Amino acid sequence: MRTARILAFIALTSLGTAVLCPAGSDETLRDQAVLAAEYGLARAPGFYFVLDVPGKTLDLRARGMVLKSWPLRSMRFWGHPAFQGAVELKRKSTLRVPERAVVRPPGEGEPATASAESVSDGFEVEALELKDMPESFELEFDNGFHVAVRSARAARRGLVGMAVNAWRWHIALPIRSYLGLGTDETKAWLEVVFEERKDAQAIYWHFTEGIRGLIF
């Protein structure tokens, strides 16, 4: 019943926006597009996300209800990322992909050993935990739009990381834009930084490939 009320509220709010605001205004059209897109996502089972760039929040939702909200500490853009509408996560990438440790039971007179090899009979897999997740990674969506996610600590860590980041934002992306490589979406990048390390790790944990959501 509560879910039905939330869905009805989203639908009625979308209609109310069209009635109360001046027709054709940019803000009205944007609000209508956001509400219509979320209504479609909220009707489907499972989780979805809402990245509100002006509001500096990232929500994990289900059936219109906010399950978890992460505040952004800072962000920066390259290009002109406009309202992306409903998107689907195509790929997430990181320098160190978390792996489950596989524990091989000891043989006679042998100590137990652990590795990151694949699972087979006679091996026990240790469960991954939130602390095992990376705090710096990138999300690529089905329309080519990219979002880089960092914790505040990861954003300022190490000379190598700073050099790679500087190369991308101040050399590689300007060159791609100048040469006209890619579409408008693939030229646009968004970097979001979260204060807490666990916030970035939780986002990596929850954002499985195929999750859908809104970016606006």
Secondary structure, 3 states (H helix, E strand, C coil): CHHHHHHHHHHHHHHHHHHHCCCCCHHHHHHHHHHHHHHHHHHCCCCEEEEECCCCEEEEEECCEEEEEEECCEEEEECCCCCCEEEEEEEEECCCCCCCCEEECCCCCCCCEEECCCCCCCCEECCCCHHHCCCEEEEEECCCCEEEEEEHHHHCCCHHHHHHHHHHHHHHHHHHHHHCCCCHHHHCEEEEEECCHHHHHHHHHHCCCCCEEEEC
